[in-house]
């Protein structure tokens, strides 16, 4: 507010306003400043792999993305409705960028977010069981309104990984949202998870209430295809 007041004093137009109008401007400035700081903290804590935003997503023929769908998802109504997003497509098609852009929108609209690469998360959970952090990590993931699980299915899940994934999904079921990206089509996820019983339980909790995005086209890692 002090900085905003200094700005007011330098502007002739502001000095000509009434006391109530100038006070309102100071309060608006303070509210905006606090919200910007909270947004910055949410983005920092999310630890997104890419600095991505919805506006930079390339919507063009052959990618399998529709502008109306992306615009609707950017409103984050799907998070308020506790729905999920499942993103599939070939390596380099822009799945991670799309996931991070949606997560960025969530942070900017006040939702807490956390990003993990699936292989790294499963490795961390194994170590956490040995050093006593396991329950704390699960509780932290459970508390976030949005979980981004990237690069799912690069390796077939081991028995311990399956149980950990079920625990995460079960804790979040019907209470929060998850984005999962994978280079494997959705119909192959059952095989990736492995155990039929746990695969059924996991997929039942994430598939039926999800938006499904199939990204197609040439790799976005080519220097001529920048951004998502």
C-alpha positions in Angstrom: 0.0 0.0 0.0 2.9 2.3 0.7 4.3 1.8 -2.7 0.9 2.3 -4.3 0.5 5.6 -2.3 3.9 6.8 -3.6 2.7 6.1 -7.1 -0.5 8.0 -6.5 1.4 11.0 -5.2 3.3 11.1 -8.5 0.2 11.1 -10.7 -1.8 14.3 -11.1 -4.8 12.2 -12.2 -4.8 10.3 -8.9 -4.4 13.4 -6.8 -7.6 14.7 -8.4 -9.6 11.7 -7.2 -11.7 11.7 -4.0 -10.4 10.2 -0.7 -12.7 7.2 -1.1 -11.5 6.5 -4.6 -7.9 6.8 -3.7 -8.3 4.5 -0.7 -10.1 2.0 -2.8 -7.2 2.0 -5.3 -4.8 1.4 -2.4 -6.8 -1.5 -1.1 -7.1 -3.0 -4.6 -3.3 -2.8 -5.0 -2.8 -4.5 -1.6 -5.2 -7.4 -2.5 -3.5 -7.9 -5.9 -0.1 -7.9 -4.4 -1.0 -10.5 -1.8 -2.7 -12.7 -4.4 0.4 -12.5 -6.6 2.6 -13.6 -3.8 0.3 -16.5 -2.9 0.3 -17.5 -6.6 4.0 -17.4 -6.8 4.3 -19.6 -3.7 1.8 -22.1 -5.1 3.8 -22.3 -8.4 7.1 -22.7 -6.4 5.6 -25.5 -4.3 4.1 -27.3 -7.3 7.6 -27.9 -8.7 6.3 -28.1 -12.2 8.7 -29.7 -14.7 8.1 -27.0 -17.3 7.1 -23.3 -17.1 4.1 -23.7 -19.3 0.9 -21.8 -19.8 -2.4 -22.5 -21.6 -2.0 -19.5 -24.0 1.1 -21.0 -25.5 -0.4 -24.5 -26.3 -0.3 -25.0 -30.1 -3.8 -25.9 -31.3 -3.3 -27.0 -34.9 -4.7 -29.7 -37.2 -3.3 -33.1 -36.5 -2.6 -32.6 -32.8 -5.9 -34.0 -31.6 -6.5 -31.0 -29.4 -9.6 -28.8 -29.7 -9.5 -25.1 -28.7 -12.9 -25.3 -27.1 -11.9 -28.2 -24.9 -8.6 -26.6 -23.8 -10.4 -23.3 -23.0 -13.0 -25.1 -20.9 -10.3 -27.0 -19.0 -8.4 -23.8 -18.3 -11.4 -22.6 -16.2 -10.6 -25.5 -13.8 -14.2 -26.4 -13.4 -13.0 -30.0 -13.6 -11.1 -29.5 -10.4 -14.1 -28.1 -8.6 -16.0 -31.2 -9.9 -13.2 -33.4 -8.6 -12.6 -34.9 -12.0 -9.3 -36.2 -13.6 -7.5 -35.6 -16.9 -5.7 -38.5 -18.7 -3.3 -37.4 -21.4 -1.9 -40.0 -23.8 0.3 -39.7 -26.9 3.6 -40.6 -28.4 7.0 -39.5 -27.0 7.6 -35.8 -27.6 4.0 -34.9 -28.5 3.7 -32.3 -25.8 2.0 -34.3 -23.0 4.2 -32.9 -20.2 3.8 -29.3 -21.5 0.0 -29.7 -21.6 -0.1 -31.2 -18.1 2.1 -28.4 -16.7 0.0 -25.7 -18.5 -3.2 -27.0 -16.9 -1.4 -27.2 -13.5 -0.2 -23.6 -14.0 -3.8 -22.5 -14.5 -4.8 -24.4 -11.4 -2.1 -22.6 -9.3 -3.2 -19.2 -10.7 -6.8 -19.9 -9.7 -5.9 -20.7 -6.1 -5.5 -24.5 -6.1 -2.6 -26.3 -4.5 -0.7 -28.5 -6.9 2.2 -31.0 -6.8 4.0 -32.5 -9.8 5.8 -35.8 -9.9 7.3 -38.0 -12.6 5.8 -41.4 -11.9 9.1 -43.3 -11.9 10.7 -40.8 -9.5 7.7 -40.8 -7.2 7.7 -44.6 -6.9 11.5 -44.6 -6.2 11.1 -41.9 -3.5 8.3 -43.8 -1.8 10.5 -46.9 -1.5 13.2 -44.9 0.1 10.7 -43.1 2.3 9.4 -46.4 3.8 13.0 -47.0 5.0 13.6 -43.6 6.6 10.1 -43.0 8.0 8.8 -40.3 5.6 6.3 -42.5 3.8 3.2 -41.5 5.6 4.2 -37.8 5.5 4.7 -37.9 1.7 1.3 -39.6 1.2 -0.4 -37.0 3.5 1.3 -34.2 1.6 0.1 -35.6 -1.8 -3.4 -36.2 -0.4 -3.7 -32.6 0.8 -3.1 -31.1 -2.7 -6.1 -30.3 -4.8 -4.3 -31.4 -8.0 -1.7 -34.1 -8.4 0.2 -34.3 -11.7 1.7 -37.8 -12.4 3.8 -37.5 -15.5 5.5 -40.3 -17.6 3.3 -43.0 -16.2 4.0 -46.5 -17.5 7.6 -46.1 -18.7 8.1 -49.3 -16.9 5.7 -52.0 -15.8 4.8 -51.4 -12.2 6.4 -53.7 -9.6 4.3 -55.1 -6.8 5.3 -52.3 -4.3 4.6 -49.6 -6.9 1.1 -51.0 -7.6 0.3 -50.8 -3.9 1.6 -47.3 -3.6 -0.3 -46.1 -6.6 -3.5 -47.6 -5.2 -2.9 -46.0 -1.8 -2.4 -42.6 -3.5 -5.5 -42.9 -5.8 -7.7 -44.2 -3.0 -6.8 -41.3 -0.7 -7.7 -38.8 -3.4 -10.7 -40.5 -4.8 -13.8 -38.3 -4.9 -12.0 -35.5 -3.0 -9.4 -34.0 -5.4 -8.2 -34.2 -9.0 -5.3 -35.9 -10.8 -3.6 -35.5 -14.2 -1.8 -38.6 -15.5 0.2 -38.5 -18.7 1.5 -41.6 -20.5 2.8 -42.6 -23.9 0.7 -45.7 -23.7 -3.0 -45.7 -24.9 -5.5 -46.0 -22.0 -6.4 -49.5 -23.0 -2.9 -50.6 -22.2 -2.8 -49.2 -18.7 -4.2 -52.4 -17.2 -1.2 -54.3 -18.5 1.2 -51.6 -17.3 -0.2 -51.8 -13.8 0.1 -55.6 -13.8 -2.0 -57.2 -11.1 -5.5 -57.5 -12.4 -7.2 -56.9 -9.1 -5.3 -53.8 -8.3 -5.4 -52.6 -11.9 -9.2 -52.8 -11.8 -9.4 -50.9 -8.5 -7.0 -48.2 -9.6 -8.5 -47.6 -13.1 -12.1 -47.7 -11.7 -11.2 -44.7 -9.5 -9.5 -42.6 -12.2 -11.1 -43.4 -15.6 -14.8 -43.1 -15.2 -14.8 -39.5 -14.1 -12.0 -38.2 -16.3 -11.4 -36.1 -19.4 -9.3 -38.0 -21.9 -6.9 -36.1 -24.2 -5.1 -38.0 -27.0 -2.2 -35.9 -28.3 -1.1 -36.7 -31.8 1.3 -35.3 -34.4 5.0 -34.7 -34.8 7.3 -34.3 -31.9 7.2 -30.9 -30.2 10.9 -31.4 -29.2 12.0 -30.3 -32.7 13.5 -26.8 -32.4 11.0 -25.6 -35.0 8.0 -26.8 -32.8 8.6 -24.7 -29.6 6.3 -24.8 -26.6 3.4 -27.2 -26.1 
